[in-house]
């Protein structure tokens, strides 16, 4: 699944949260990331590398010199 084709999602963070509440959310997100990575880490790495490769090729093809620079 290519995340670039997904619509953007806005998240409203209540300004009334205390720093402690904000920290609790960050800790939850870190735990969620760690759990997902433990299950799908290898595939996530592969997908990130593919996306970065596609982005690098897209950038090179959009440059006037085709990405071939002589320094």
Backbone as CSV, one residue per row, in Angstrom:
resi,resn,N_x,N_y,N_z,CA_x,CA_y,CA_z,C_x,C_y,C_z
1,UNK,0.842,-1.176,0.000,0.000,0.000,0.000,0.882,1.232,0.000
2,UNK,0.664,2.109,-0.942,1.417,3.342,-1.032,0.700,4.417,-0.222
3,UNK,1.370,4.925,0.799,0.740,5.911,1.685,0.535,7.251,0.998
4,UNK,1.218,7.487,-0.099,1.070,8.769,-0.792,-0.295,8.910,-1.439
5,UNK,-0.961,7.800,-1.709,-2.268,7.867,-2.349,-3.399,7.997,-1.331
6,UNK,-3.062,7.913,-0.061,-4.083,8.023,0.972,-4.376,9.494,1.264
7,UNK,-5.624,9.819,1.555,-5.946,11.214,1.860,-5.311,11.640,3.180
8,UNK,-5.010,12.914,3.259,-4.437,13.459,4.491,-5.495,13.461,5.590
9,UNK,-5.041,13.223,6.794,-5.943,13.205,7.937,-5.465,14.264,8.921
10,UNK,-6.373,15.100,9.339,-6.030,16.105,10.336,-6.438,15.602,11.711
11,UNK,-5.590,15.828,12.664,-5.875,15.440,14.037,-5.836,16.706,14.874
12,UNK,-6.908,16.941,15.572,-6.966,18.104,16.448,-6.521,17.696,17.847
13,UNK,-5.528,18.363,18.345,-5.016,18.098,19.687,-5.599,19.161,20.616
14,UNK,-6.307,18.741,21.638,-6.881,19.725,22.554,-5.803,20.566,23.236
15,UNK,-5.953,21.858,23.199,-5.007,22.753,23.860,-5.108,22.624,25.375
16,UNK,-6.178,22.027,25.842,-6.388,21.899,27.286,-5.644,20.712,27.901
17,UNK,-5.004,19.873,27.062,-4.261,18.750,27.610,-3.139,19.259,28.497
18,UNK,-2.915,18.541,29.564,-1.771,18.853,30.413,-0.523,18.232,29.787
19,UNK,0.642,18.693,30.190,1.864,18.037,29.695,1.881,16.548,30.025
20,UNK,1.317,16.167,31.154,1.270,14.761,31.537,0.397,13.962,30.576
21,UNK,-0.732,14.538,30.161,-1.603,13.851,29.204,-0.923,13.723,27.853
22,UNK,-0.255,14.771,27.432,0.462,14.726,26.153,1.557,13.656,26.190
23,UNK,2.263,13.576,27.313,3.307,12.561,27.456,2.709,11.159,27.419
24,UNK,1.565,10.977,28.054,0.910,9.663,28.038,0.566,9.242,26.611
25,UNK,0.105,10.182,25.791,-0.218,9.878,24.396,1.058,9.526,23.632
26,UNK,2.121,10.288,23.846,3.392,9.982,23.180,3.901,8.598,23.571
27,UNK,3.784,8.251,24.839,4.223,6.931,25.279,3.376,5.834,24.637
28,UNK,2.075,6.067,24.519,1.206,5.101,23.852,1.612,4.924,22.391
29,UNK,1.868,6.030,21.713,2.276,5.951,20.310,3.610,5.226,20.161
30,UNK,4.537,5.473,21.067,5.823,4.761,21.029,5.620,3.269,21.235
31,UNK,4.765,2.904,22.188,4.486,1.480,22.429,3.816,0.845,21.219
32,UNK,2.900,1.563,20.592,2.224,1.058,19.398,3.224,0.854,18.269
33,UNK,4.109,1.840,18.058,5.141,1.719,17.029,6.016,0.504,17.288
34,UNK,6.438,0.327,18.538,7.300,-0.803,18.877,6.599,-2.133,18.632
35,UNK,5.321,-2.219,18.992,4.562,-3.454,18.793,4.393,-3.763,17.307
36,UNK,4.085,-2.739,16.518,3.940,-2.940,15.073,5.262,-3.361,14.445
37,UNK,6.328,-2.726,14.879,7.634,-3.052,14.324,8.060,-4.469,14.706
38,UNK,7.705,-4.909,15.909,8.044,-6.264,16.331,7.364,-7.299,15.437
39,UNK,6.169,-7.006,14.984,5.415,-7.940,14.151,5.786,-7.791,12.672
40,UNK,5.889,-6.561,12.193,6.021,-6.300,10.756,7.317,-5.581,10.381
41,UNK,8.289,-5.545,11.270,9.484,-4.738,11.069,10.209,-4.971,9.754
42,UNK,10.425,-6.231,9.402,11.162,-6.518,8.164,10.420,-5.994,6.943
43,UNK,9.120,-6.213,6.911,8.322,-5.760,5.755,8.238,-4.232,5.722
44,UNK,8.146,-3.626,6.893,8.122,-2.159,6.950,9.429,-1.602,6.391
45,UNK,10.550,-2.201,6.772,11.852,-1.762,6.249,11.889,-1.868,4.730
46,UNK,11.415,-2.995,4.204,11.395,-3.188,2.751,10.544,-2.121,2.067
47,UNK,9.376,-1.862,2.633,8.474,-0.878,2.024,9.074,0.530,2.073
48,UNK,9.710,0.885,3.174,10.334,2.205,3.276,11.468,2.352,2.263
49,UNK,12.259,1.297,2.108,13.342,1.351,1.132,12.801,1.489,-0.285
50,UNK,11.712,0.779,-0.600,11.105,0.901,-1.916,10.590,2.317,-2.141
51,UNK,9.891,2.873,-1.149,9.358,4.226,-1.295,10.478,5.237,-1.459
52,UNK,11.558,5.093,-0.708,12.676,6.021,-0.834,13.342,5.890,-2.188
53,UNK,13.423,4.671,-2.698,13.992,4.466,-4.027,13.135,5.116,-5.094
54,UNK,11.809,4.964,-4.972,10.904,5.590,-5.932,11.012,7.107,-5.844
55,UNK,11.092,7.646,-4.638,11.173,9.102,-4.459,12.465,9.634,-5.060
56,UNK,13.564,8.911,-4.870,14.844,9.357,-5.423,14.805,9.340,-6.948
57,UNK,14.206,8.296,-7.526,14.110,8.247,-8.995,13.189,9.334,-9.520
58,UNK,12.082,9.594,-8.819,11.167,10.660,-9.230,11.868,12.007,-9.209
59,UNK,12.670,12.239,-8.175,13.387,13.503,-8.052,14.399,13.645,-9.178
60,UNK,15.131,12.591,-9.462,16.137,12.650,-10.516,15.495,12.899,-11.878
61,UNK,14.380,12.249,-12.161,13.754,12.417,-13.468,13.114,13.787,-13.623
62,UNK,12.825,14.481,-12.527,12.212,15.796,-12.626,13.251,16.912,-12.710
63,UNK,14.524,16.578,-12.499,15.588,17.596,-12.592,15.903,17.847,-14.070
64,UNK,16.219,19.102,-14.399,16.479,19.457,-15.809,17.585,18.624,-16.453
65,UNK,18.597,18.245,-15.685,19.702,17.472,-16.245,19.506,15.974,-16.050
66,UNK,18.289,15.580,-15.628,17.999,14.162,-15.418,18.670,13.588,-14.201
67,UNK,19.156,14.458,-13.325,19.796,13.986,-12.100,21.283,13.710,-12.264
68,UNK,21.786,13.942,-13.463,23.217,13.713,-13.712,23.964,15.037,-13.607
69,UNK,24.591,15.235,-12.486,25.304,16.478,-12.269,26.788,16.260,-12.390
70,UNK,27.464,17.182,-12.988,28.924,17.113,-13.030,29.469,18.201,-12.112
71,UNK,30.202,17.761,-11.125,30.758,18.713,-10.136,32.201,18.946,-10.417
